[in-house]
Amino acid sequence: MYIAPIEMETTIRSMADMIAAETDKAIMEAVFTVGVKVNRYELMKALAYDRKQYEQGYNDGKADARRTGRWVAVKSANSPRTRRMCSECKTIDTHKESPFCPHCGALMVKGVRS
């Protein structure tokens, strides 16, 4: 029978909670070391709020990255050259071909449609 060389006694969630608590403690110690007077309760409340804001921003960014678009071929009256326009943000692309729109960040699906 195989016995794993490493065994975890705690869950990943409880490990994350312990790391967060240690981080909070280290921040408080650093703040007190430099001589700044802080209301511990208010600081902990602010750190928890910042964490939630960070998680929300991360999730929003991840959802934004899932946006997809296509390059649409467009002709200008002033130029005989065909340019590419993002189907998501309707911005004309002046950069070299990229897998993402440089303006809105949408993932470009292969192929140009007219």
N, CA, C and O atoms as a GROMACS GRO file, in nm:
protein
  456
    1MET      N    1   0.084  -0.118   0.000
    1MET     CA    2   0.000   0.000   0.000
    1MET      C    3   0.089   0.124   0.000
    1MET      O    4   0.187   0.132   0.074
    2TYR      N    5   0.052   0.222  -0.084
    2TYR     CA    6   0.130   0.346  -0.097
    2TYR      C    7   0.094   0.441   0.016
    2TYR      O    8  -0.024   0.464   0.045
    3ILE      N    9   0.196   0.496   0.080
    3ILE     CA   10   0.175   0.598   0.183
    3ILE      C   11   0.240   0.726   0.133
    3ILE      O   12   0.359   0.730   0.103
    4ALA      N   13   0.159   0.832   0.124
    4ALA     CA   14   0.208   0.960   0.074
    4ALA      C   15   0.310   1.019   0.170
    4ALA      O   16   0.293   1.009   0.291
    5PRO      N   17   0.417   1.082   0.117
    5PRO     CA   18   0.519   1.139   0.206
    5PRO      C   19   0.471   1.265   0.277
    5PRO      O   20   0.527   1.304   0.379
    6ILE      N   21   0.367   1.328   0.224
    6ILE     CA   22   0.314   1.451   0.285
    6ILE      C   23   0.165   1.431   0.310
    6ILE      O   24   0.092   1.382   0.224
    7GLU      N   25   0.123   1.470   0.428
    7GLU     CA   26  -0.018   1.459   0.462
    7GLU      C   27  -0.064   1.592   0.518
    7GLU      O   28   0.001   1.649   0.605
    8MET      N   29  -0.176   1.640   0.469
    8MET     CA   30  -0.228   1.769   0.516
    8MET      C   31  -0.328   1.745   0.629
    8MET      O   32  -0.419   1.663   0.618
    9GLU      N   33  -0.310   1.820   0.737
    9GLU     CA   34  -0.400   1.807   0.850
    9GLU      C   35  -0.512   1.910   0.846
    9GLU      O   36  -0.609   1.900   0.921
   10THR      N   37  -0.497   2.010   0.759
   10THR     CA   38  -0.598   2.115   0.752
   10THR      C   39  -0.647   2.128   0.608
   10THR      O   40  -0.584   2.080   0.514
   11THR      N   41  -0.761   2.193   0.594
   11THR     CA   42  -0.815   2.216   0.461
   11THR      C   43  -0.748   2.338   0.399
   11THR      O   44  -0.686   2.418   0.468
   12ILE      N   45  -0.762   2.351   0.269
   12ILE     CA   46  -0.705   2.466   0.199
   12ILE      C   47  -0.767   2.595   0.253
   12ILE      O   48  -0.696   2.694   0.272
   13ARG      N   49  -0.897   2.596   0.276
   13ARG     CA   50  -0.966   2.716   0.326
   13ARG      C   51  -0.911   2.758   0.462
   13ARG      O   52  -0.886   2.876   0.486
   14SER      N   53  -0.891   2.661   0.552
   14SER     CA   54  -0.840   2.696   0.684
   14SER      C   55  -0.694   2.744   0.674
   14SER      O   56  -0.652   2.829   0.753
   15MET      N   57  -0.618   2.690   0.578
   15MET     CA   58  -0.482   2.738   0.557
   15MET      C   59  -0.485   2.882   0.509
   15MET      O   60  -0.405   2.965   0.554
   16ALA      N   61  -0.577   2.914   0.417
   16ALA     CA   62  -0.589   3.052   0.367
   16ALA      C   63  -0.627   3.146   0.480
   16ALA      O   64  -0.575   3.258   0.488
   17ASP      N   65  -0.717   3.102   0.568
   17ASP     CA   66  -0.756   3.184   0.683
   17ASP      C   67  -0.637   3.208   0.776
   17ASP      O   68  -0.618   3.319   0.827
   18MET      N   69  -0.557   3.104   0.799
   18MET     CA   70  -0.439   3.119   0.886
   18MET      C   71  -0.338   3.214   0.823
   18MET      O   72  -0.278   3.296   0.894
   19ILE      N   73  -0.318   3.203   0.692
   19ILE     CA   74  -0.224   3.293   0.623
   19ILE      C   75  -0.274   3.437   0.633
   19ILE      O   76  -0.195   3.528   0.658
   20ALA      N   77  -0.404   3.458   0.613
   20ALA     CA   78  -0.462   3.593   0.622
   20ALA      C   79  -0.443   3.650   0.763
   20ALA      O   80  -0.408   3.767   0.778
   21ALA      N   81  -0.465   3.568   0.864
   21ALA     CA   82  -0.449   3.613   1.002
   21ALA      C   83  -0.303   3.650   1.030
   21ALA      O   84  -0.276   3.752   1.094
   22GLU      N   85  -0.209   3.568   0.984
   22GLU     CA   86  -0.067   3.596   1.003
   22GLU      C   87  -0.026   3.723   0.929
   22GLU      O   88   0.054   3.802   0.979
   23THR      N   89  -0.082   3.743   0.809
   23THR     CA   90  -0.053   3.863   0.731
   23THR      C   91  -0.102   3.987   0.806
   23THR      O   92  -0.030   4.086   0.818
   24ASP      N   93  -0.226   3.980   0.855
   24ASP     CA   94  -0.282   4.091   0.932
   24ASP      C   95  -0.194   4.122   1.054
   24ASP      O   96  -0.167   4.238   1.085
   25LYS      N   97  -0.150   4.017   1.122
   25LYS     CA   98  -0.065   4.035   1.240
   25LYS      C   99   0.068   4.101   1.202
   25LYS      O  100   0.115   4.190   1.272
   26ALA      N  101   0.129   4.057   1.091
   26ALA     CA  102   0.256   4.113   1.047
   26ALA      C  103   0.240   4.260   1.007
   26ALA      O  104   0.328   4.342   1.035
   27ILE      N  105   0.129   4.292   0.943
   27ILE     CA  106   0.104   4.432   0.906
   27ILE      C  107   0.092   4.518   1.030
   27ILE      O  108   0.149   4.626   1.038
   28MET      N  109   0.017   4.471   1.128
   28MET     CA  110   0.000   4.546   1.253
   28MET      C  111   0.135   4.568   1.323
   28MET      O  112   0.163   4.677   1.371
   29GLU      N  113   0.216   4.463   1.328
   29GLU     CA  114   0.347   4.476   1.392
   29GLU      C  115   0.435   4.577   1.319
   29GLU      O  116   0.504   4.657   1.382
   30ALA      N  117   0.432   4.574   1.186
   30ALA     CA  118   0.512   4.668   1.107
   30ALA      C  119   0.465   4.812   1.131
   30ALA      O  120   0.547   4.903   1.142
   31VAL      N  121   0.335   4.832   1.137
   31VAL     CA  122   0.279   4.966   1.159
   31VAL      C  123   0.318   5.017   1.298
   31VAL      O  124   0.358   5.133   1.312
   32PHE      N  125   0.308   4.933   1.398
   32PHE     CA  126   0.343   4.974   1.534
   32PHE      C  127   0.493   4.999   1.548
   32PHE      O  128   0.535   5.086   1.624
   33THR      N  129   0.575   4.922   1.475
   33THR     CA  130   0.720   4.936   1.482
   33THR      C  131   0.766   5.074   1.437
   33THR      O  132   0.858   5.131   1.495
   34VAL      N  133   0.702   5.128   1.334
   34VAL     CA  134   0.743   5.261   1.286
   34VAL      C  135   0.678   5.373   1.364
   34VAL      O  136   0.703   5.490   1.335
   35GLY      N  137   0.598   5.342   1.462
   35GLY     CA  138   0.544   5.444   1.551
   35GLY      C  139   0.414   5.508   1.507
   35GLY      O  140   0.380   5.617   1.552
   36VAL      N  141   0.340   5.443   1.421
   36VAL     CA  142   0.210   5.496   1.378
   36VAL      C  143   0.104   5.442   1.473
   36VAL      O  144   0.100   5.322   1.500
   37LYS      N  145   0.019   5.531   1.523
   37LYS     CA  146  -0.089   5.487   1.611
   37LYS      C  147  -0.212   5.455   1.526
   37LYS      O  148  -0.259   5.538   1.448
   38VAL      N  149  -0.262   5.334   1.542
   38VAL     CA  150  -0.371   5.286   1.458
   38VAL      C  151  -0.477   5.222   1.546
   38VAL      O  152  -0.446   5.152   1.642
   39ASN      N  153  -0.602   5.246   1.510
   39ASN     CA  154  -0.712   5.176   1.575
   39ASN      C  155  -0.718   5.036   1.512
   39ASN      O  156  -0.755   5.022   1.396
   40ARG      N  157  -0.681   4.937   1.588
   40ARG     CA  158  -0.670   4.800   1.536
   40ARG      C  159  -0.800   4.752   1.472
   40ARG      O  160  -0.798   4.692   1.365
   41TYR      N  161  -0.912   4.778   1.538
   41TYR     CA  162  -1.042   4.734   1.485
   41TYR      C  163  -1.070   4.797   1.349
   41TYR      O  164  -1.111   4.727   1.256
   42GLU      N  165  -1.048   4.927   1.336
   42GLU     CA  166  -1.074   4.997   1.210
   42GLU      C  167  -0.978   4.950   1.100
   42GLU      O  168  -1.018   4.938   0.985
   43LEU      N  169  -0.852   4.924   1.137
   43LEU     CA  170  -0.755   4.875   1.039
   43LEU      C  171  -0.796   4.737   0.987
   43LEU      O  172  -0.792   4.713   0.866
   44MET      N  173  -0.836   4.648   1.077
   44MET     CA  174  -0.877   4.514   1.035
   44MET      C  175  -1.001   4.521   0.945
   44MET      O  176  -1.013   4.446   0.848
   45LYS      N  177  -1.092   4.612   0.979
   45LYS     CA  178  -1.212   4.631   0.897
   45LYS      C  179  -1.174   4.680   0.758
   45LYS      O  180  -1.229   4.634   0.658
   46ALA      N  181  -1.079   4.774   0.751
   46ALA     CA  182  -1.034   4.828   0.622
   46ALA      C  183  -0.962   4.720   0.540
   46ALA      O  184  -0.982   4.711   0.418
   47LEU      N  185  -0.879   4.639   0.605
   47LEU     CA  186  -0.809   4.533   0.533
   47LEU      C  187  -0.907   4.430   0.476
   47LEU      O  188  -0.890   4.384   0.364
   48ALA      N  189  -1.009   4.396   0.554
   48ALA     CA  190  -1.110   4.301   0.506
   48ALA      C  191  -1.185   4.362   0.388
   48ALA      O  192  -1.214   4.292   0.291
   49TYR      N  193  -1.217   4.490   0.396
   49TYR     CA  194  -1.287   4.558   0.286
   49TYR      C  195  -1.199   4.559   0.161
   49TYR      O  196  -1.247   4.531   0.051
   50ASP      N  197  -1.070   4.591   0.179
   50ASP     CA  198  -0.978   4.593   0.065
   50ASP      C  199  -0.969   4.456   0.000
   50ASP      O  200  -0.964   4.446  -0.123
   51ARG      N  201  -0.967   4.350   0.080
   51ARG     CA  202  -0.960   4.215   0.027
   51ARG      C  203  -1.082   4.186  -0.060
   51ARG      O  204  -1.071   4.129  -0.168
   52LYS      N  205  -1.200   4.227  -0.010
   52LYS     CA  206  -1.324   4.204  -0.086
   52LYS      C  207  -1.321   4.284  -0.215
   52LYS      O  208  -1.363   4.234  -0.320
   53GLN      N  209  -1.271   4.408  -0.210
   53GLN     CA  210  -1.262   4.490  -0.329
   53GLN      C  211  -1.166   4.427  -0.430
   53GLN      O  212  -1.194   4.425  -0.550
   54TYR      N  213  -1.054   4.375  -0.381
   54TYR     CA  214  -0.957   4.310  -0.468
   54TYR      C  215  -1.020   4.189  -0.536
   54TYR      O  216  -1.007   4.171  -0.658
   55GLU      N  217  -1.088   4.106  -0.458
   55GLU     CA  218  -1.152   3.986  -0.514
   55GLU      C  219  -1.257   4.024  -0.618
   55GLU      O  220  -1.267   3.960  -0.722
   56GLN      N  221  -1.335   4.129  -0.589
   56GLN     CA  222  -1.437   4.174  -0.684
   56GLN      C  223  -1.371   4.224  -0.812
   56GLN      O  224  -1.417   4.191  -0.922
   57GLY      N  225  -1.264   4.301  -0.800
   57GLY     CA  226  -1.193   4.350  -0.917
   57GLY      C  227  -1.132   4.237  -0.998
   57GLY      O  228  -1.134   4.240  -1.121
   58TYR      N  229  -1.080   4.138  -0.929
   58TYR     CA  230  -1.022   4.022  -0.997
   58TYR      C  231  -1.130   3.948  -1.075
   58TYR      O  232  -1.110   3.913  -1.191
   59ASN      N  233  -1.244   3.925  -1.011
   59ASN     CA  234  -1.353   3.854  -1.078
   59ASN      C  235  -1.407   3.933  -1.196
   59ASN      O  236  -1.438   3.876  -1.301
   60ASP      N  237  -1.418   4.066  -1.181
   60ASP     CA  238  -1.464   4.150  -1.292
   60ASP      C  239  -1.366   4.145  -1.408
   60ASP      O  240  -1.406   4.136  -1.524
   61GLY      N  241  -1.238   4.150  -1.376
   61GLY     CA  242  -1.135   4.144  -1.480
   61GLY      C  243  -1.136   4.011  -1.553
   61GLY      O  244  -1.116   4.005  -1.674
   62LYS      N  245  -1.158   3.906  -1.477
   62LYS     CA  246  -1.163   3.773  -1.536
   62LYS      C  247  -1.283   3.762  -1.631
   62LYS      O  248  -1.273   3.704  -1.739
   63ALA      N  249  -1.397   3.819  -1.589
   63ALA     CA  250  -1.517   3.817  -1.674
   63ALA      C  251  -1.494   3.900  -1.799
   63ALA      O  252  -1.538   3.863  -1.908
   64ASP      N  253  -1.425   4.014  -1.784
   64ASP     CA  254  -1.394   4.099  -1.898
   64ASP      C  255  -1.304   4.027  -1.998
   64ASP      O  256  -1.321   4.041  -2.119
   65ALA      N  257  -1.211   3.949  -1.947
   65ALA     CA  258  -1.118   3.878  -2.034
   65ALA      C  259  -1.190   3.772  -2.116
   65ALA      O  260  -1.138   3.729  -2.219
   66ARG      N  261  -1.306   3.731  -2.073
   66ARG     CA  262  -1.381   3.630  -2.147
   66ARG      C  263  -1.455   3.689  -2.267
   66ARG      O  264  -1.507   3.614  -2.350
   67ARG      N  265  -1.460   3.822  -2.277
   67ARG     CA  266  -1.526   3.884  -2.392
   67ARG      C  267  -1.453   3.844  -2.518
   67ARG      O  268  -1.330   3.843  -2.522
   68THR      N  269  -1.528   3.812  -2.621
   68THR     CA  270  -1.466   3.779  -2.748
   68THR      C  271  -1.522   3.868  -2.857
   68THR      O  272  -1.635   3.916  -2.849
   69GLY      N  273  -1.441   3.889  -2.958
   69GLY     CA  274  -1.484   3.970  -3.071
   69GLY      C  275  -1.416   3.921  -3.197
   69GLY      O  276  -1.344   3.822  -3.196
   70ARG      N  277  -1.441   3.991  -3.304
   70ARG     CA  278  -1.378   3.960  -3.431
   70ARG      C  279  -1.326   4.089  -3.491
   70ARG      O  280  -1.376   4.198  -3.462
   71TRP      N  281  -1.225   4.076  -3.574
   71TRP     CA  282  -1.181   4.190  -3.652
   71TRP      C  283  -1.274   4.201  -3.771
   71TRP      O  284  -1.296   4.103  -3.842
   72VAL      N  285  -1.328   4.318  -3.793
   72VAL     CA  286  -1.418   4.344  -3.905
   72VAL      C  287  -1.344   4.432  -4.005
   72VAL      O  288  -1.287   4.534  -3.968
   73ALA      N  289  -1.342   4.391  -4.132
   73ALA     CA  290  -1.273   4.469  -4.236
   73ALA      C  291  -1.358   4.591  -4.270
   73ALA      O  292  -1.477   4.580  -4.300
   74VAL      N  293  -1.294   4.710  -4.266
   74VAL     CA  294  -1.364   4.834  -4.301
   74VAL      C  295  -1.277   4.916  -4.396
   74VAL      O  296  -1.154   4.913  -4.388
   75LYS      N  297  -1.344   4.988  -4.486
   75LYS     CA  298  -1.272   5.075  -4.579
   75LYS      C  299  -1.305   5.219  -4.544
   75LYS      O  300  -1.418   5.251  -4.508
   76SER      N  301  -1.205   5.304  -4.556
   76SER     CA  302  -1.222   5.445  -4.528
   76SER      C  303  -1.236   5.520  -4.659
   76SER      O  304  -1.177   5.481  -4.760
   77ALA      N  305  -1.313   5.627  -4.659
   77ALA     CA  306  -1.328   5.709  -4.778
   77ALA      C  307  -1.198   5.782  -4.810
   77ALA      O  308  -1.172   5.817  -4.925
   78ASN      N  309  -1.115   5.806  -4.708
   78ASN     CA  310  -0.991   5.881  -4.724
   78ASN      C  311  -0.871   5.795  -4.762
   78ASN      O  312  -0.768   5.847  -4.802
   79SER      N  313  -0.885   5.663  -4.751
   79SER     CA  314  -0.771   5.575  -4.774
   79SER      C  315  -0.816   5.452  -4.851
   79SER      O  316  -0.921   5.395  -4.822
   80PRO      N  317  -0.738   5.409  -4.949
   80PRO     CA  318  -0.775   5.288  -5.022
   80PRO      C  319  -0.747   5.161  -4.942
   80PRO      O  320  -0.789   5.052  -4.978
   81ARG      N  321  -0.676   5.178  -4.833
   81ARG     CA  322  -0.636   5.066  -4.748
   81ARG      C  323  -0.752   5.014  -4.664
   81ARG      O  324  -0.831   5.092  -4.611
   82THR      N  325  -0.763   4.884  -4.652
   82THR     CA  326  -0.863   4.823  -4.564
   82THR      C  327  -0.806   4.816  -4.423
   82THR      O  328  -0.692   4.776  -4.403
   83ARG      N  329  -0.886   4.856  -4.326
   83ARG     CA  330  -0.843   4.852  -4.185
   83ARG      C  331  -0.930   4.753  -4.109
   83ARG      O  332  -1.030   4.702  -4.160
   84ARG      N  333  -0.889   4.729  -3.986
   84ARG     CA  334  -0.964   4.635  -3.902
   84ARG      C  335  -1.034   4.711  -3.790
   84ARG      O  336  -0.976   4.802  -3.730
   85MET      N  337  -1.158   4.672  -3.762
   85MET     CA  338  -1.234   4.734  -3.654
   85MET      C  339  -1.277   4.622  -3.558
   85MET      O  340  -1.319   4.515  -3.601
   86CYS      N  341  -1.267   4.650  -3.430
   86CYS     CA  342  -1.309   4.553  -3.328
   86CYS      C  343  -1.462   4.549  -3.326
   86CYS      O  344  -1.527   4.653  -3.319
   87SER      N  345  -1.517   4.429  -3.331
   87SER     CA  346  -1.663   4.416  -3.328
   87SER      C  347  -1.722   4.450  -3.191
   87SER      O  348  -1.842   4.474  -3.180
   88GLU      N  349  -1.639   4.452  -3.088
   88GLU     CA  350  -1.688   4.482  -2.953
   88GLU      C  351  -1.693   4.632  -2.924
   88GLU      O  352  -1.796   4.684  -2.883
   89CYS      N  353  -1.580   4.700  -2.946
   89CYS     CA  354  -1.572   4.842  -2.908
   89CYS      C  355  -1.579   4.937  -3.028
   89CYS      O  356  -1.581   5.059  -3.012
   90LYS      N  357  -1.582   4.880  -3.148
   90LYS     CA  358  -1.594   4.957  -3.273
   90LYS      C  359  -1.477   5.052  -3.294
   90LYS      O  360  -1.492   5.155  -3.360
   91THR      N  361  -1.361   5.020  -3.240
   91THR     CA  362  -1.241   5.102  -3.257
   91THR      C  363  -1.157   5.046  -3.371
   91THR      O  364  -1.140   4.925  -3.383
   92ILE      N  365  -1.106   5.136  -3.455
   92ILE     CA  366  -1.018   5.094  -3.564
   92ILE      C  367  -0.882   5.058  -3.506
   92ILE      O  368  -0.825   5.135  -3.428
   93ASP      N  369  -0.831   4.943  -3.543
   93ASP     CA  370  -0.702   4.896  -3.492
   93ASP      C  371  -0.590   4.946  -3.580
   93ASP      O  372  -0.593   4.925  -3.702
   94THR      N  373  -0.492   5.012  -3.522
   94THR     CA  374  -0.377   5.062  -3.597
   94THR      C  375  -0.251   4.982  -3.564
   94THR      O  376  -0.145   5.010  -3.618
   95HIS      N  377  -0.263   4.885  -3.477
   95HIS     CA  378  -0.147   4.804  -3.437
   95HIS      C  379  -0.137   4.680  -3.524
   95HIS      O  380  -0.229   4.646  -3.599
   96LYS      N  381  -0.026   4.615  -3.513
   96LYS     CA  382  -0.010   4.487  -3.583
   96LYS      C  383  -0.108   4.387  -3.524
   96LYS      O  384  -0.157   4.405  -3.412
   97GLU      N  385  -0.134   4.282  -3.598
   97GLU     CA  386  -0.233   4.184  -3.555
   97GLU      C  387  -0.201   4.132  -3.415
   97GLU      O  388  -0.087   4.099  -3.384
   98SER      N  389  -0.303   4.127  -3.334
   98SER     CA  390  -0.289   4.087  -3.195
   98SER      C  391  -0.404   3.994  -3.161
   98SER      O  392  -0.511   4.005  -3.220
   99PRO      N  393  -0.384   3.902  -3.067
   99PRO     CA  394  -0.495   3.815  -3.027
   99PRO      C  395  -0.597   3.888  -2.940
   99PRO      O  396  -0.704   3.833  -2.913
  100PHE      N  397  -0.566   4.010  -2.896
  100PHE     CA  398  -0.656   4.090  -2.814
  100PHE      C  399  -0.672   4.228  -2.874
  100PHE      O  400  -0.580   4.280  -2.937
  101CYS      N  401  -0.790   4.288  -2.856
  101CYS     CA  402  -0.810   4.426  -2.899
  101CYS      C  403  -0.731   4.514  -2.802
  101CYS      O  404  -0.749   4.501  -2.681
  102PRO      N  405  -0.644   4.603  -2.852
  102PRO     CA  406  -0.566   4.687  -2.761
  102PRO      C  407  -0.650   4.793  -2.690
  102PRO      O  408  -0.600   4.858  -2.598
  103HIS      N  409  -0.774   4.812  -2.731
  103HIS     CA  410  -0.858   4.916  -2.672
  103HIS      C  411  -0.952   4.861  -2.564
  103HIS      O  412  -0.963   4.920  -2.457
  104CYS      N  413  -1.018   4.748  -2.593
  104CYS     CA  414  -1.115   4.696  -2.495
  104CYS      C  415  -1.072   4.564  -2.432
  104CYS      O  416  -1.132   4.519  -2.336
  105GLY      N  417  -0.967   4.502  -2.487
  105GLY     CA  418  -0.914   4.379  -2.429
  105GLY      C  419  -0.987   4.253  -2.470
  105GLY      O  420  -0.956   4.146  -2.419
  106ALA      N  421  -1.084   4.262  -2.561
  106ALA     CA  422  -1.159   4.143  -2.604
  106ALA      C  423  -1.066   4.046  -2.676
  106ALA      O  424  -0.978   4.087  -2.751
  107LEU      N  425  -1.087   3.918  -2.650
  107LEU     CA  426  -1.011   3.813  -2.719
  107LEU      C  427  -1.064   3.803  -2.861
  107LEU      O  428  -1.183   3.783  -2.882
  108MET      N  429  -0.974   3.816  -2.957
  108MET     CA  430  -1.017   3.814  -3.096
  108MET      C  431  -1.021   3.670  -3.148
  108MET      O  432  -0.921   3.598  -3.143
  109VAL      N  433  -1.138   3.631  -3.198
  109VAL     CA  434  -1.156   3.500  -3.257
  109VAL      C  435  -1.092   3.504  -3.395
  109VAL      O  436  -1.101   3.605  -3.465
  110LYS      N  437  -1.029   3.397  -3.435
  110LYS     CA  438  -0.960   3.395  -3.564
  110LYS      C  439  -1.055   3.425  -3.678
  110LYS      O  440  -1.173   3.391  -3.675
  111GLY      N  441  -1.000   3.490  -3.780
  111GLY     CA  442  -1.076   3.520  -3.901
  111GLY      C  443  -1.128   3.663  -3.901
  111GLY      O  444  -1.174   3.714  -3.799
  112VAL      N  445  -1.120   3.724  -4.016
  112VAL     CA  446  -1.171   3.860  -4.033
  112VAL      C  447  -1.300   3.849  -4.110
  112VAL      O  448  -1.306   3.781  -4.212
  113ARG      N  449  -1.402   3.916  -4.063
  113ARG     CA  450  -1.527   3.912  -4.137
  113ARG      C  451  -1.554   4.050  -4.198
  113ARG      O  452  -1.511   4.152  -4.145
  114SER      N  453  -1.624   4.050  -4.308
  114SER     CA  454  -1.654   4.176  -4.376
  114SER      C  455  -1.793   4.222  -4.343
  114SER      O  456  -1.837   4.327  -4.391
   0.00000   0.00000   0.00000
